[in-house]
Amino acid sequence: MDVAQVLEDVLEELVSIQKAVNKLTTASVSGQALRKRIKDTHKSWLPIAGALEAGNSVDPTQLQEVSDFWTELVKLANSVKPKKQYKALLKNIITKAESELLHKFIKNSAIQTIGDTLRKRVQPVTDPQLLKYLDESIRCAETNCVRAAVVLAWCAVAYVVQKKLTSLGIATLNAEFAMMKANKGLMFKAFNRDYVFSADPDVQEAADAHLILLCRFLTYLDDTQYKHLKAALDLRNGCGHPTGYQPDPVKLQAYYADITQLVLLNPKFI
């Protein structure tokens, strides 16, 4: 059974029932056809509740609360009862089932499969140093530590960028930074930092934002590629500091797609 799809179907039917109840001009719900729809929809809910209870994708307390609302709704449907009681219960079931059950089930289901998805994404990477960072990142994702996964994956990006830039030679790298500072182009005119490196390890102290800007200056990235890599760095920075932001698995997959395409598997960096 596709739990998410069946739950969506049940919610759609509940919304339809809710609209029908709201349209009633009477103070009570007396029509047997409408009350039968509620009971039939409840029958569709029961296997969903069983599947959710057997798994670990939703909070059992929230599941029990929705089930209790259902029990009250079915009791109402057994006889003529005030419309306002139906409206309150329908609203509670729809709201709770959507936010606390459906959305969290989809999110946690994605977490359970995200490891395989991300490993396929980085499968062509052969550098053992990169794979070490990426494997730790993916293992974080599999335990729903998405922010940690983002930060660790960026470590792989930073490693590749620094390795590529230091391959130019320190003297050349210093000269390229100086030329970028002197450039008055729209993308570079705000850069005013003086960098003078003495050895390769010094490059690790440079801001990642400046390193990827230099990659754009050196045409390792075009404007669009730079824009998306900068967005990936912004996501990394948002996850690397205490904030209320919590990216979901879908966001993480998009992040991995960008960093692999733009840097990790980009021939200009390899």
N, C-alpha and C positions, 0 to 999 in steps of 0.2 A: 504494500500500500504506500502510495506517495502521500505521506502525512501532511506535508505543507500544502499540496494541491487540494486534498480533501478538506483540510481546515479552511482554506480560502473559499471553497465552495459552500461550506457551512456558514461562514461569515457573510457571504453574499446573500444566501437565503435568509439569514437573520436580518440583514439590512432591509431586504424586501418585506419581510414580516413587520419590521419596525415601521416602515412607511405605511403599510396597510393599517396598522393599529393607529398611527397618528391621523390618518384620514377619517377614522370612524367619527361619526357625529354623536354617537351614544356615549354615555358615561362608563359603560361596561363593555367587555368583549364577550359577546353572546353567540356569535356565529360559530357553528361547529366546524366549518371548513377551515377557518383561520386557526382555530385551536388544534385541529388535526395536523395542520402544517407544522405547528410548533412541536407536536409529539413526534412527527416523522423526522423532523430536523434533529431532534434529540437522539433518535435512533442512529443517525449518521454521526453524531458527536461521540457516542459511546466507544466505538473502536479507536477513535482518535485519542480519547482520554487514556485508553488502555495502552496504546503505543507510546504516548508521552510519559506515562507512569513507568513503563518498562525501561525507558532510556534515561539519559542524564542531561538532556539538552535544555530542560526548563526547570524552574524552581518548583519543587513539589507543593510548597505552600500556595503559590499562585495558581497552580493547577487545581488544587483542592478548592480554592475560593471560587474559581469559575465553575467547577462541578457542583458546588453548593448552590450557586446562582441558578444553574440549570435545574436542579432538583426543585427549587422554589417555583421556577417558571412552569415546569410540568404540572406541579400541583395546582397552580392557577388555571391551567388549561383543562383541568378535569371538571371545572364548573364555571359558571358565569361569575366573573370577578371584575373589580374596577379597572378601567383602562390605565389609570395612573400607575398601578402596581406593575402592569406589563411593561409600561414605558421605562420605568426605573430599572427593572431587571434586564430588559433587552439592552439598554444602554450599558449597564455594567458588564454584561457578557461580551458584547461586541468590543468594547474598549479594552477590557482586560485580556480577552483572547487574542486580540490583534497585537497589542503592545507587549504583553508579558509571555505569550505563548508562541504565536506565529513568528514574530520578528526575532525572538531569541532562539527559537528552534532553527530558523534559517541560518542565523549567524553562527550558532554553535555547530550546526551540521557542516558549515563551510570550514570551521576550525578543524573538524575531524578529518577533512580531506585535503586541507591546504598543504600539508607536507608533501604529498605526492605531486600536487600541482606545481609547487615551487621547485621541487627537485627536477622535474622535467624541464622547467624553465632554465635551470643553470647546468643541465646535464652536459652541454658542450664545453663548459669551463674545465680546463685541465690543470691549471696552476694550483699546486697544493696549498699555497698560502691563501689564495682566494677561497678555496673550498673549505678551509678551516673556519674562516669567518662566516661563510654562507651556511655551513652545516649548523653552527651554533645559532645562527639567526633562525633557521628553519625549525630547529628544535624548540626555540622560544615560541615561535608561532604555533606550534602544535600543542603547547600548554596555555594558549590564549594570552601570552605575553607579547602582544603585537607591537607595542612601543619598543620593547627591547629588540624585537626582530628587526625593526626599521633601523635602529641605531647600529646594530652589529652588521647589517648588510651594507650600510654606508661605509663602514670600516674597509670593506672590500673595495668599494669605489675609490676611497681616498688612497688606498694602497696602490691601485692601478694608476691613478692620476699622478701621484708622487713619483712612481717608478718611471713613468713616461717622461715627465719633465726633467728628472735628474739624469735621464739618459742623454739629454742634450749637452751635459757638461755644466759645471757650476758657473763658469765664466759666461757661457752663452745664456744660461738661465737668468743671471743677473742683468745681462744686457737686454734681454727680451722684456723683463719687468720694467726696466728703465724706458724702453721704447713705448711700452704700453702706457706708462705714466705720461709720456709726452704726447700721446695720441689725443687729438681733440674730437674724435668721432663721438657720435651720440652715445654709444654703448660704453665708451672707455673714459670719457672726460671727467666722470666723477671719481675715478680711481686716482688717489694721490699718495699712495703708500710707497715708501722707499724700502726695498728689499735688497740686502747684500748678504748672500750666503757664503759661508766658508767651506762647508762640506755637505754631503748629501743629507745627513740626518737633520740639518738645520731646516730643510724644507718642510719637515713635519710640523714646525712651529708656525708656518704660514697659515693664514685663514683659508679654509676650504673654498670660501666664496671667491677669494682672489685667485686661487689656483685654477678653478674652473673658468674664471673669466679669462685667464691667460690662455687656457685651452681654446677659448673662442678666438682670442687674438691671433693665435697660431693656426687657426682654421682647422683644428681637430674636430670642432663642432661648428655647425652653421647656426644662424640666429634661432631657428626653431628648436634645434637640438639643445642649444644652450638654455633656452627658456624652460624647457621641460626638465633639464638636469638641475637648474636652479630651483625649480619647484620641488624636486626630490630632496634637495638639500634643505629647503624650508621645512619639509615634512620631517626630515631627520632632526632638525633643530627643535621643532615643536614637540617631538617625542623625547628629546634628550634632556628636557628641563621640566620641572614640576608644573604641569598645567592640567586643566580639566579635559584636554583633548584626548580622545581615545579612538584611533583609526580602527576600522573594521577589516575583516579578511579581504573584502573586495578591494578596499583601498590598498592593502598590502600587496595584493596580486598585481594591481596596476603599477605600484611602485617598483616591484621586481621587474615587470615588463620594461619599464623605462630604464632602470639602471643597467640591465643586461644589454639592451639594445644600444644605449648611448655610450656605455663605457666598457663593461665587462667583456662583451663580445664584439665591440667595435674594432674593426681591423686597424684603425688609426691609433689605437691604444695598445695594440698587441704587438 
